[in-house]
C-alpha cells in the first residue's frame, strides 16, 4: 500500500509542484492551504508524512507541530521555511518535527527526506504492534481458566494493578506467579516501562546483591567496572522478586530500605541512589513460619504483605485442565510442525485425575513430551507412567500385566532414546536379542522422537 503525504502550504504553486514530484515517486498526495484544513484532513484519514510550511495564514508551523502530533502521534512532520535560522530549527525538532529545511533546497532534499521519514513511521508502527502483542500476551485476559478460585485471584490482581502497592504472590511452585506479576505490570500505569524479574534462589548472597543493587568498580575481585543493578534497570517500572523467601537475611535489610524510602546503595559505594520502582514478590514458602524460624525479617514481611494474593494449585482448579490442555497442545504441536493434532478422550481423563504436584509447569512439560512422542493423536501411552496410572480405578500397589508392560515399554523407550535409536547398542544394554528388540518396538508402537 502506497504511503500518504499531506502538504500544508498556502502557496498553491509550491503545493502543486511538490505534489507532482512526490506523485511521480508513487506517493498518495493530500493538500491543504491552512493548518485548519490540514488538521481536518488528518481527522479524515491516516497520513504518514506531513510537509508543512512554517508561515501559514492561521498558524506558525513550528508551533503547529504540537497540534499535528496531537492529532496524529505516529505521523512524521517536515517543516519548510523561506528563511531558515538555527533557533527555529532547534525549536522545531524539540516540538517533534522530523526535519526542518529551507525552501529552494527542497527539490533536491525532499524525496530522500520523505523516504527516511517513512522508514521511521514504519518502524514506530512495527514497535507499537509488537508492544500491543506483548501486552496482550501478558494481560489478564491471557490467563487461562474460569474456575472460581482463579477468578478470585484475577479479580484481586486487577484491583491492585492500577495502584503502586507492593504485592506478595503466594502459592505452590508452578502455579503461574510470574504470569500474574507480568499481568499486574501490564495493567498498571507502569506498563510502558520495564518489567524486570529475578529468581532469588538462583544466586549466592554476593551475586544476588550485585545483581539486584549493582556495584562500583573495585567493590570485589572481578568487579572491573561499575554495574547497574536490576533495581535501576526497573526504574519507572516493576521489579519482580521470585522466591523471595530464599533471599539471605543480610540482603533483606537493603530491600526493606527500598520499600520504606525508595533508596539504596550499590555494593562498594557510599552514595545513596533514589529509585522509583514497584516491587512484586513471590514465594512458595510460609513466610510467617520463616519469621518464627529466624530466616526472614518480620518488618520486611509486613512491608511485602500489604496486598497478598494466593494463587490456587492446579488440584484446586481441575475444571480448567481441558482449556489448559487445548492451549498447550496446539502451542507445542505448532512448535514441532505437527498440524491437526488431536487428543484421545481417555488422555484427558487421565490428565484430570492426576494430582499435578508441579502444577501448570508440570502439565506443560508432560504435554510437550507427549506431543514429541505422538504422531497426530495424543494417546495414553505417550504420557509418563505416573500420569498413565493416575486413574482412580488403577491399583498401583498391586502389579498387573498392564503395569509390567508399561514399565517395560517405558524402560525400552528410555534406552532407545539414550542410544539415539542405535538398536544394536540398545539391545546390548537391555541384554536381549536384536530380534526381540524389534518385536518389542513393533508391539509397543515405539517411535523415535524427531
C-alpha positions in Angstrom: 0.0 0.0 0.0 1.4 3.4 -1.0 2.3 5.9 1.7 0.2 9.1 2.1 1.8 12.6 2.3 -0.1 15.7 3.3 1.3 19.1 2.1 0.2 22.1 4.1 1.1 25.4 2.4 -0.8 28.5 1.4 1.3 28.9 -1.8 -0.7 26.9 -4.3 2.0 26.7 -7.0 4.5 25.3 -4.5 2.0 22.7 -3.3 1.3 21.6 -6.8 5.0 21.3 -7.6 5.8 19.2 -4.5 2.7 17.1 -5.1 3.8 16.4 -8.7 7.3 15.5 -7.6 6.0 13.1 -4.9 3.3 11.6 -7.0 5.9 10.6 -9.5 7.6 8.7 -6.6 4.4 6.7 -6.1 3.0 8.5 -3.0 -0.6 9.4 -2.4 -0.9 13.2 -2.0 -3.3 15.3 0.0 -3.2 19.1 0.1 -4.3 21.9 2.4 -3.9 25.7 2.3 -4.1 26.2 6.1 -3.5 24.4 9.3 -7.2 24.2 10.0 -7.7 22.4 6.6 -4.7 20.2 7.3 -6.0 19.1 10.7 -9.3 18.3 9.1 -7.5 16.0 6.6 -5.7 14.3 9.4 -9.0 13.5 11.1 -10.5 12.0 8.0 -7.7 9.6 7.0 -4.3 8.2 8.0 -1.3 10.2 6.9 2.3 9.0 7.0 4.2 12.3 6.5 3.2 15.9 6.7 5.2 18.6 4.8 4.2 21.9 6.4 5.2 25.5 5.7 6.4 27.5 8.7 4.4 30.6 7.7 0.7 29.7 7.4 -2.2 32.1 7.3 -3.7 30.8 10.6 -0.7 29.4 12.5 3.1 29.3 12.9 4.3 26.0 11.5 6.8 25.5 14.3 4.0 25.7 16.9 1.7 23.8 14.7 3.9 20.7 15.0 2.5 20.1 18.5 -1.1 20.3 17.2 -0.3 17.9 14.3 1.4 15.5 16.7 -1.7 15.5 19.0 -4.0 14.6 16.1 -1.5 12.0 14.5 1.1 10.8 17.0 2.8 8.4 14.6 2.9 10.9 11.6 6.3 12.4 10.9 6.5 16.2 10.1 8.9 18.0 7.8 8.9 21.8 8.0 9.6 24.1 5.1 10.7 27.8 5.6 11.7 30.6 3.3 14.2 32.0 5.7 15.8 29.3 7.9 17.6 30.0 11.2 19.2 27.8 13.7 17.0 28.7 16.7 13.8 27.9 14.7 15.2 24.7 13.5 16.2 23.6 17.1 12.7 24.5 18.4 11.0 22.6 15.5 12.9 19.5 16.4 12.2 19.9 20.1 8.5 20.2 19.2 8.7 16.8 17.4 9.4 17.7 13.8 11.4 15.1 11.8 13.4 17.8 10.0 13.5 21.4 9.1 14.7 22.6 5.6 14.9 25.8 3.6 12.7 26.3 0.5 14.9 26.2 -2.6 16.7 23.1 -1.3 13.5 21.1 -1.2 13.7 19.8 -4.8 17.0 18.0 -4.1 16.3 17.0 -0.5 12.6 16.3 -0.2 12.4 12.9 -1.8 15.2 11.2 0.3 13.9 13.1 3.3 10.4 11.8 2.9 11.8 8.3 2.4 13.7 8.5 5.7 10.7 9.9 7.5 8.6 6.9 6.2 11.2 4.5 7.5 10.8 5.9 11.0 7.0 5.8 10.6 7.1 2.1 9.7 9.5 1.3 12.5 7.3 3.1 15.1 4.2 1.3 13.9 6.0 -2.0 14.0 7.2 -1.3 17.6 3.6 -0.3 18.5 2.3 -3.6 17.0 4.9 -5.6 19.0 4.1 -3.7 22.2 0.4 -4.4 21.7 1.1 -8.1 21.0 3.3 -8.4 24.1 0.8 -6.5 26.2 -2.0 -8.9 25.0 0.2 -11.9 25.8 0.8 -10.8 29.4 -2.6 -9.2 30.0 -5.1 -10.7 32.5 -7.2 -11.9 29.5 -4.3 -14.3 28.6 -4.6 -16.2 31.9 -6.3 -19.5 31.0 -9.2 -20.8 33.2 -12.6 -19.9 34.6 -12.7 -21.7 37.9 -13.9 -19.7 40.9 -10.6 -19.8 42.7 -8.7 -18.5 39.7 -11.3 -15.8 39.0 -10.9 -14.6 42.6 -7.1 -14.3 42.2 -7.5 -12.4 38.9 -10.1 -10.1 40.4 -7.7 -9.2 43.3 -4.8 -8.7 40.9 -6.8 -6.4 38.6 -7.8 -4.2 41.5 -4.3 -3.8 42.8 -2.7 -3.4 39.4 -3.8 0.2 39.0 -2.0 1.2 42.2 1.6 1.3 43.1 1.0 -1.0 46.1 3.6 -3.7 46.8 2.2 -7.2 46.0 3.1 -10.6 47.5 2.1 -13.6 45.4 1.9 -16.9 47.3 1.2 -20.4 46.1 2.9 -23.7 45.2 5.7 -23.9 42.6 4.4 -23.8 39.1 1.1 -22.0 39.7 2.0 -19.1 37.4 3.2 -16.4 39.8 5.4 -14.7 37.2 2.5 -14.7 34.8 0.4 -12.9 37.4 3.2 -10.5 38.1 3.5 -9.6 34.4 -0.3 -9.2 34.1 -0.3 -6.8 37.1 2.6 -4.8 35.5 0.7 -4.7 32.1 -2.4 -3.5 33.9 -0.6 -0.6 35.7 0.4 2.9 34.7 4.0 1.5 34.5 3.2 -0.8 31.6 5.3 1.2 29.1 8.4 0.9 31.4 10.5 -2.2 32.1 9.3 -5.4 33.8 12.5 -7.0 35.4 12.4 -10.4 37.0 15.0 -12.3 39.1 14.8 -15.6 41.0 16.4 -15.1 44.4 17.2 -18.8 44.8 19.4 -18.8 41.7 22.3 -16.8 43.1 24.7 -16.8 46.0 24.4 -13.9 48.5 27.2 -11.9 46.9 26.0 -12.4 43.4 22.4 -11.7 44.3 23.3 -8.4 46.0 25.3 -7.4 42.9 22.5 -8.4 40.5 19.8 -6.5 42.4 21.6 -3.4 43.7 24.6 -3.2 41.3 28.2 -2.5 42.3 31.0 0.0 41.9 34.3 -0.9 40.1 36.7 -2.5 42.6 34.0 -3.5 45.1 35.2 -7.1 44.9 37.5 -9.3 42.9 36.4 -9.2 39.2 34.4 -6.0 39.6 36.3 -4.2 36.8 33.7 -1.6 36.1 30.5 0.0 37.5 27.4 -2.2 37.1 23.8 -1.1 37.2 21.6 -3.4 39.2 18.2 -4.7 38.2 16.5 -2.3 40.6 17.9 0.6 38.5 17.0 -1.2 35.3 13.4 -1.4 36.5 13.2 2.4 37.3 9.8 3.6 36.5 8.6 0.0 36.1 8.3 -3.2 38.1 10.9 -5.4 39.8 9.6 -9.0 40.3 11.5 -10.9 43.1 10.6 -14.6 42.7 11.3 -16.9 45.6 11.7 -14.0 48.0 11.8 -16.5 50.9 15.2 -17.6 49.6 16.8 -14.1 50.0 19.6 -14.1 52.6 18.6 -12.1 55.7 21.5 -9.7 55.2 20.0 -8.5 51.9 16.5 -8.3 53.3 17.6 -5.1 55.2 18.6 -3.4 51.9 15.3 -4.4 50.3 13.4 -3.1 53.3 15.1 0.3 52.8 14.0 0.4 49.2 10.4 -0.3 50.2 10.5 2.3 53.0 12.5 5.2 51.5 12.8 4.4 47.8 16.6 4.5 48.0 19.6 2.1 48.1 23.4 1.9 48.0 25.4 0.0 45.4 27.9 -2.6 46.6 31.1 -0.8 47.3 29.6 2.6 47.1 28.7 5.3 49.7 26.3 7.3 47.7 22.6 6.9 48.1 20.6 6.4 44.9 16.9 7.3 44.7 14.7 4.9 42.7 11.1 4.8 41.6 10.2 1.1 41.3 7.3 -1.1 42.2 8.1 -4.3 43.9 6.1 -7.6 43.3 7.4 -10.5 45.3 6.5 -14.2 45.2 7.1 -17.3 47.3 6.0 -20.9 47.8 7.2 -20.7 51.4 5.2 -19.9 54.5 6.9 -16.6 55.3 5.3 -16.3 58.8 6.9 -19.7 59.6 10.2 -18.4 58.2 10.0 -15.4 60.5 9.4 -17.7 63.5 12.5 -19.7 62.5 14.6 -16.6 62.2 15.1 -16.9 58.4 13.0 -13.9 57.4 12.7 -10.4 58.8 9.4 -9.6 60.3 9.5 -6.0 59.3 10.1 -6.9 55.7 7.2 -9.3 55.8 4.9 -6.5 57.0 6.1 -4.4 54.1 5.7 -7.1 51.5 2.4 -8.3 52.9 0.5 -5.1 52.1 -1.6 -6.9 49.4 -1.3 -10.7 49.3 -2.8 -12.9 46.5 -2.8 -16.7 46.9 -2.7 -18.5 43.6 -4.7 -21.8 43.5 -2.9 -25.0 42.8 -4.0 -27.0 39.7 -5.6 -29.5 42.0 -7.9 -26.8 43.2 -8.9 -25.8 39.7 -9.2 -29.1 37.8 -12.1 -27.7 35.7 -9.5 -25.5 34.0 -7.4 -28.5 32.8 -9.3 -29.1 29.5 -8.7 -25.4 28.5 -5.1 -25.5 29.5 -4.5 -28.8 27.6 -6.1 -27.4 24.5 -3.9 -24.3 24.6 -0.6 -26.0 25.2 -1.4 -29.0 22.9 -1.7 -26.6 20.0 1.2 -24.5 21.1 3.6 -27.4 21.2 2.2 -29.0 18.1 2.8 -25.8 16.1 6.3 -25.6 17.5 7.3 -29.0 16.1 5.2 -28.6 12.9 2.5 -31.2 13.7 -0.8 -30.0 12.3 -4.3 -31.1 13.2 -3.1 -32.7 16.5 -6.0 -34.4 18.4 -6.2 -36.0 21.8 -7.9 -39.2 22.8 -10.7 -38.8 25.3 -9.0 -41.2 27.7 -5.9 -39.0 27.9 -8.0 -36.0 29.0 -9.5 -38.2 31.7 -6.0 -39.2 33.0 -4.8 -35.6 32.9 -7.8 -34.5 35.0 -7.2 -37.3 37.5 -3.5 -36.7 38.1 -2.5 -34.8 41.2 -0.2 -32.3 39.5 2.2 -31.6 42.3 4.2 -29.4 39.9 1.0 -27.6 38.8 0.8 -25.9 35.4 4.6 -26.2 34.9 4.4 -30.0 35.2 1.3 -30.1 32.9 3.2 -28.1 30.2 6.2 -30.4 30.5 4.1 -33.6 30.2 2.2 -32.2 27.1 5.4 -31.1 25.4 6.9 -34.5 25.8 3.7 -36.2 24.7 3.5 -34.1 21.5 7.0 -35.1 20.6 6.3 -38.8 21.1 2.9 -38.8 19.3 2.0 -38.7 15.6 -1.3 -36.9 15.0 -3.2 -38.2 18.0 -2.1 -38.0 21.7 -2.7 -41.4 23.3 -2.3 -42.6 26.9 1.0 -44.4 26.0 2.6 -41.0 25.2 2.1 -39.9 28.8 4.7 -40.6 31.6 3.9 -43.7 33.6 2.8 -41.9 36.8 0.2 -40.0 34.7 -0.9 -43.2 33.0 -1.5 -44.7 36.4 -3.5 -41.7 37.6 -6.8 -43.4 37.1 -8.7 -43.9 40.4 -9.5 -47.4 39.1 -5.8 -48.4 38.9 -4.1 -50.3 41.7 -0.5 -49.1 41.8 0.3 -51.2 44.8 -0.6 -54.4 43.0 1.4 -55.2 39.9 -0.7 -56.4 37.0 0.3 -57.5 33.5 -0.6 -53.9 32.3 1.7 -52.4 34.9 4.6 -54.6 33.9 4.1 -54.0 30.2 4.0 -50.2 30.9 7.2 -50.4 32.9 8.9 -52.5 30.2 7.7 -50.1 27.4 8.9 -47.1 29.3 12.3 -48.6 30.0 12.9 -49.7 26.4 11.9 -46.2 25.2 14.4 -44.6 27.5 17.2 -46.9 26.5 16.5 -46.3 22.8 16.5 -42.5 23.4 19.7 -42.9 25.3 21.4 -44.7 22.4 19.8 -42.2 19.9 18.0 -45.2 18.5 21.1 -47.3 17.8 19.1 -50.6 18.1 22.2 -52.9 18.3 23.6 -50.8 21.2 20.1 -50.7 22.9 19.7 -54.5 22.6 23.2 -54.9 24.2 22.3 -52.6 27.1 18.9 -54.3 27.6 20.6 -57.7 27.4 18.1 -59.0 24.8 18.5 -60.2 21.2 18.1 -57.7 18.4 15.1 -59.6 17.0 13.4 -59.4 20.4 14.0 -55.7 20.5 12.5 -55.2 17.1 9.4 -57.2 18.2 9.1 -55.1 21.3 9.3 -51.9 19.3 6.6 -53.1 17.0 4.4 -54.5 19.9 4.6 -51.2 21.9 4.5 -49.0 18.7 7.6 -47.1 19.9 8.7 -44.2 17.6 11.8 -42.1 17.5 11.3 -38.5 18.5 12.4 -36.2 15.7 
